[in-house]
Amino acid sequence: MPEVTPHHNAPEAERVEPRCPYFGSCGGCRFQDIAYAEQVARKHRRFTEQLSDVVPAELLEEAIFCPSKAEWRYRNKMEFSFSPATGELALGMHKSGSYWNVIDVEDCLISPEPFGEVMSAVRDFAARSGIDAYSSKKKSGFWRHLTLRWSETQAGVMALLITTPGERGVVDPLFEGLLRDIPCVRSLYWGINSKISDVAIPDELIHIGGEEFLIEEIDGVKLRVYPLNFFQPNLSQTRRIYRDMASLLPRTESLRIVDLYCGTGAIGLYLAFHAPGVSDVIGVEQDEGNIASAQANKEANGITEARFVATNIENRLKEDMMFLRRFSPGLIVLDPPRPGLHKKVYGPLVESGARYIFYLSCNIKSLSFDLQQIFARSRDYEIRHIGVYDMFPHTPHFETLVILEKQVRDSS
Ligand SMILES: C[S@@+](CC[C@H](N)C(=O)[O-])C[C@H]1O[C@@H](n2cnc3c(N)ncnc32)[C@H](O)[C@@H]1O
């Protein structure tokens, strides 16, 4: 085992030889020296601890825990960074605990195998160019990030190269080479980022060649993936979650769904496609690019009864408290980012009249807080089901699905 300070206190018996040569120096996959079954047990314990104040013990015990089918090669998107910090130009992951240092990575074992070939072609080209990688300390340099996405359906790669502003002639030979020499490269973009902040989000996005988007298919539902769209990173676990949601849908005649934080509309469209009782879907999401993709996804799947609204949910609710109620939802799907729901959402959510709430959370702490807030405002909602899904082996993260049902009180 490499000489590294472990990020945990696992006893020797639970530890395994880490497979990745970068383990310990790379900032990701901190738990890969713990046997996967033990990683899952630890996540299970954390789930129970975090929710024990808000969920009755018997419901916690009944929660369905779903480990990831794939322990390796499960991520369909990776953001790699260029760095000049070590002298030679490197392309890979940030060193543990460092903003400056990047470890040169040949193959990241949680990402699809073809990513290694694309990275190596891009790294070699950038190194031969004689142009520096961007340094946020010096505020100069050119090469910044390489974001790679993978479609399992197409067995294809989308590459987004992010640089500071520069001549197209510098990058064109690289793009031509990628499209010509690596058959699985299906889509190429160049992103230009002139900001100082070191995030892989460009100010300008140029489609260079190949297809404009990848397509991922989940149980017959076709979903477009553009370079900056949100898309769940572990496809087989996402499929599992969507299937569970569809099977747990109430068998009503006509169910109107409001899908909040809908991204590219994946959940609402999946449910509309697979559950005959769904009569209408309204997706709400603040990112206009995601909403444009949601609209295209609706058309590609021949779903007529769906519409998508581009708005910041809490700002919209500040202006119009009745925004949710006006849709008369039978079910509200919540899939917020890590901070969870904004405090402006709780009141209108419980006042919406929705009989069901499906809350999918990527942060157990914010889920626990949000459930407390919901229960503090309404005693009518009860938990019907909890599913826990490990989307991210070797990391501390997991997804939790909580299904709430509103009790119809006898008014007599
Ligand atoms: C976890 S993703 C959910 C995506 C989608 N449900 C799916 O399954 O693909 C969270 C989404 O919420 C959006 N978002 C974040 N804050 C928001 C806000 N305040 N109002 C509206 N949308 C927001 C993000 O742009 C992102 O697409």
PDBQT file of the ligand as one rigid body, heavy atoms in Angstrom, charges set to zero:
ROOT
HETATM    1  C1  LIG A 501     -29.176  18.011  -9.092  1.00  0.00    +0.000 C 
HETATM    2  S1  LIG A 501     -29.537  18.910 -10.531  1.00  0.00    +0.000 S 
HETATM    3  C2  LIG A 501     -31.037  18.138 -10.996  1.00  0.00    +0.000 C 
HETATM    4  C3  LIG A 501     -31.200  17.834 -12.458  1.00  0.00    +0.000 C 
HETATM    5  C4  LIG A 501     -32.333  16.953 -12.914  1.00  0.00    +0.000 C 
HETATM    6  N1  LIG A 501     -33.392  16.781 -11.962  1.00  0.00    +0.000 N 
HETATM    7  C5  LIG A 501     -31.835  15.606 -13.409  1.00  0.00    +0.000 C 
HETATM    8  O1  LIG A 501     -32.205  14.567 -12.847  1.00  0.00    +0.000 OA
HETATM    9  O2  LIG A 501     -31.067  15.561 -14.376  1.00  0.00    +0.000 OA
HETATM   10  C6  LIG A 501     -30.056  20.435  -9.868  1.00  0.00    +0.000 C 
HETATM   11  C7  LIG A 501     -30.518  21.438 -10.912  1.00  0.00    +0.000 C 
HETATM   12  O3  LIG A 501     -31.070  22.574 -10.219  1.00  0.00    +0.000 OA
HETATM   13  C8  LIG A 501     -30.774  23.751 -10.944  1.00  0.00    +0.000 C 
HETATM   14  N2  LIG A 501     -30.877  24.845  -9.954  1.00  0.00    +0.000 N 
HETATM   15  C9  LIG A 501     -30.009  25.134  -8.966  1.00  0.00    +0.000 A 
HETATM   16  N3  LIG A 501     -30.474  26.135  -8.202  1.00  0.00    +0.000 NA
HETATM   17  C10 LIG A 501     -31.673  26.488  -8.716  1.00  0.00    +0.000 A 
HETATM   18  C11 LIG A 501     -32.646  27.471  -8.366  1.00  0.00    +0.000 A 
HETATM   19  N4  LIG A 501     -32.458  28.262  -7.311  1.00  0.00    +0.000 N 
HETATM   20  N5  LIG A 501     -33.758  27.569  -9.106  1.00  0.00    +0.000 NA
HETATM   21  C12 LIG A 501     -33.933  26.757 -10.178  1.00  0.00    +0.000 A 
HETATM   22  N6  LIG A 501     -33.051  25.796 -10.566  1.00  0.00    +0.000 NA
HETATM   23  C13 LIG A 501     -31.942  25.672  -9.842  1.00  0.00    +0.000 A 
HETATM   24  C14 LIG A 501     -29.399  23.494 -11.509  1.00  0.00    +0.000 C 
HETATM   25  O4  LIG A 501     -29.174  24.287 -12.665  1.00  0.00    +0.000 OA
HETATM   26  C15 LIG A 501     -29.425  21.994 -11.815  1.00  0.00    +0.000 C 
HETATM   27  O5  LIG A 501     -29.790  21.741 -13.151  1.00  0.00    +0.000 OA
ENDROOT
TORSDOF 0
